[in-house]
Amino acid sequence: MEIDVVCREVGPRDGLQIVGTFFPTEEKIRWIEAEAAAGVRSIQVCSFVSPRLIPQFRDAVEVAKASLAMTGLEPSVLVPNLKGAEIAVELGVRDIGFMASVSEKHSQANLRRSRAEGVEEFRRIVAFRDGLPPEKRFKLASGLSTAFGCSLQGRVSQREVLDLAGAFVEAGTDMLSVADTVGYAEPFEVKALMTEFVRQFGKSADILAHFHDTRGLGLANCFAAYEAGCRSFDGCLAGLGGCPYAPNSTGNVVFEDMVFLFEAAGIRTGIDLDRLVPIREILARNLPGEPLHGAYAKAGPRSMPDRNRISE
Amino acid sequence: MEIDVVCREVGPRDGLQIVGTFFPTEEKIRWIEAEAAAGVRSIQVCSFVSPRLIPQFRDAVEVAKASLAMTGLEPSVLVPNLKGAEIAVELGVRDIGFMASVSEKHSQANLRRSRAEGVEEFRRIVAFRDGLPPEKRFKLASGLSTAFGCSLQGRVSQREVLDLAGAFVEAGTDMLSVADTVGYAEPFEVKALMTEFVRQFGKSADILAHFHDTRGLGLANCFAAYEAGCRSFDGCLAGLGGCPYAPNSTGNVVFEDMVFLFEAAGIRTGIDLDRLVPIREILARNLPGEPLHGAYAKAGPRSMPDRNRISE
């Protein structure tokens, strides 16, 4: 089945990383499996950070292994450094995201290194990738956290974002993940910045939009990014997630609402909404204290066909 | 103070019409007064429908009178027919909205008349307006409910919407209120339809966008409508509201989130968000059972200036 946009689920990673409760390994796997069966092809399943920093990911290897065995799924993992990439490749992962921040302050607080040191580490991962035999080579994405502002630093200029992106492209990235880590983005700026991304880097790398819904603009930002030419989008089922540096943040873009945004307009995601929505149950039973967000799950489908489903 | 967009509060009307609890008259007035003081210039304060149909509006005359006495506020009222318009003019109201639906089924269910009968009634109101002495003449808006689909009829074609709008323009309307009454709209269609509205009718009438956030797309739709050239937008504080024909609907676009959407981007609304948000308290204490929606109120301002407030 052909698709027009990639809607990537990042719940098992971004949705869980600040959740205190440990989400049982077999339930993480059930969640990922159920989404794969609903047509979700791209899921970021875990992060290879130290379990001392984020105990939620102490089962990262097990979750990655199980995900790699699922039919039709391309699991991706997030890594902070070369070490994480080496572990991922050893397991057979072919889609790796590298963590980096545009804000110098956020880079220091979150990753304990400067932006320049981040680019250096990224170059080491590229060299590692390029030295692998072709069948082991992986798709490498570079993160651009706090691309729309930072709760520690305040404003982040578009110039800074584009400069860092340029450094990653020059180093050999396959994808640029433009992230509104703290929920500051608004669609007018999103459209302007993403238009520049597509214009400057669209031929060298895929452009992915990662938004949080902290101030209610997550889906408006997705629409603006789509209009700018972006075709890959992150979200979390039930809008899980948040950022330790954004108090009261209301999580990532609600994944099922984002799928509805596109499907309603006839833009194919490959995902079956009727099968996606009930998966929220897995979250509800494993995260009893956590609020589940999302409008579509409450309202249900429209009593008219989505444009995708019109055969008239 | 100059403004770039009109953000109209419709909470005292659309937000309350399906609420069972009677919102005390003096509290409605306090709410309207507080918003006027926060810089909201345009508020739809009530509906002149029969109190037998909607008991919430049994104090419509009192609320309209009080609102007319407030400095800097242009209160508008909604009317189903000529009778309502006559009452409004008698009180001194200068901004009147006429109720009509694009969906024939919704028109019958909600207004107990056909679309054609609606246009006839509208013509009578225009004749009444044009016969008034100049100082009593009012701004007349025509509603286009269910412009993006109808829970009773299903799909509503753009042709139908534009034809009915054309009839109102020909009859002499000052404003076209394009309403997603049941929360079916998505931004791709919004942009397409609103672009047609601005192109065909933008010189004859103001174009107003009225969205519900039923499936999470309310603010994305506002952004899309703005991009199409629309400059007037409805919302309800705390996302109150809903439609009797849209079960589980989650209300109108959250007014304060909509103000943030524009202000964050430097588009002036004239409204002070810091003064607007605390007004939710008035709703909380008068509607104890009702959920209050909204992301901005929870997350608070960004720790960087909105573009509006940058003097750099």
Chai-1 contact restraints between the chains, C-beta under 6 A:
chainA,res_idxA,chainB,res_idxB,connection_type,confidence,min_distance_angstrom,max_distance_angstrom,comment,restraint_id
A,G149,B,M304,contact,1.0,0.0,6.0,A-B,restraint_1
A,S151,B,S303,contact,1.0,0.0,6.0,A-B,restraint_2
A,G154,B,S303,contact,1.0,0.0,6.0,A-B,restraint_3
A,G154,B,M304,contact,1.0,0.0,6.0,A-B,restraint_4
A,R155,B,M304,contact,1.0,0.0,6.0,A-B,restraint_5
A,Y184,B,R302,contact,1.0,0.0,6.0,A-B,restraint_6
A,E186,B,A264,contact,1.0,0.0,6.0,A-B,restraint_7
A,E186,B,A265,contact,1.0,0.0,6.0,A-B,restraint_8
A,P187,B,F223,contact,1.0,0.0,6.0,A-B,restraint_9
A,F188,B,A265,contact,1.0,0.0,6.0,A-B,restraint_10
A,T214,B,A299,contact,1.0,0.0,6.0,A-B,restraint_11
A,R215,B,F260,contact,1.0,0.0,6.0,A-B,restraint_12
A,R215,B,A295,contact,1.0,0.0,6.0,A-B,restraint_13
A,R215,B,Y296,contact,1.0,0.0,6.0,A-B,restraint_14
A,R215,B,A299,contact,1.0,0.0,6.0,A-B,restraint_15
A,G216,B,L219,contact,1.0,0.0,6.0,A-B,restraint_16
A,G216,B,D257,contact,1.0,0.0,6.0,A-B,restraint_17
A,G216,B,A295,contact,1.0,0.0,6.0,A-B,restraint_18
A,L217,B,L219,contact,1.0,0.0,6.0,A-B,restraint_19
A,L219,B,G216,contact,1.0,0.0,6.0,A-B,restraint_20
A,L219,B,L217,contact,1.0,0.0,6.0,A-B,restraint_21
A,L219,B,A220,contact,1.0,0.0,6.0,A-B,restraint_22
A,A220,B,L219,contact,1.0,0.0,6.0,A-B,restraint_23
A,A220,B,A220,contact,1.0,0.0,6.0,A-B,restraint_24
A,A220,B,F223,contact,1.0,0.0,6.0,A-B,restraint_25
A,F223,B,P187,contact,1.0,0.0,6.0,A-B,restraint_26
A,F223,B,A220,contact,1.0,0.0,6.0,A-B,restraint_27
A,N248,B,K298,contact,1.0,0.0,6.0,A-B,restraint_28
A,N248,B,A299,contact,1.0,0.0,6.0,A-B,restraint_29
A,T250,B,A295,contact,1.0,0.0,6.0,A-B,restraint_30
A,D257,B,G216,contact,1.0,0.0,6.0,A-B,restraint_31
A,F260,B,R215,contact,1.0,0.0,6.0,A-B,restraint_32
A,A264,B,E186,contact,1.0,0.0,6.0,A-B,restraint_33
A,A265,B,E186,contact,1.0,0.0,6.0,A-B,restraint_34
A,A265,B,F188,contact,1.0,0.0,6.0,A-B,restraint_35
A,A295,B,R215,contact,1.0,0.0,6.0,A-B,restraint_36
A,A295,B,G216,contact,1.0,0.0,6.0,A-B,restraint_37
A,A295,B,T250,contact,1.0,0.0,6.0,A-B,restraint_38
A,Y296,B,R215,contact,1.0,0.0,6.0,A-B,restraint_39
A,K298,B,N248,contact,1.0,0.0,6.0,A-B,restraint_40
A,A299,B,T214,contact,1.0,0.0,6.0,A-B,restraint_41
A,A299,B,R215,contact,1.0,0.0,6.0,A-B,restraint_42
A,A299,B,N248,contact,1.0,0.0,6.0,A-B,restraint_43
A,R302,B,Y184,contact,1.0,0.0,6.0,A-B,restraint_44
A,S303,B,S151,contact,1.0,0.0,6.0,A-B,restraint_45
A,S303,B,G154,contact,1.0,0.0,6.0,A-B,restraint_46
A,M304,B,G149,contact,1.0,0.0,6.0,A-B,restraint_47
A,M304,B,G154,contact,1.0,0.0,6.0,A-B,restraint_48
A,M304,B,R155,contact,1.0,0.0,6.0,A-B,restraint_49
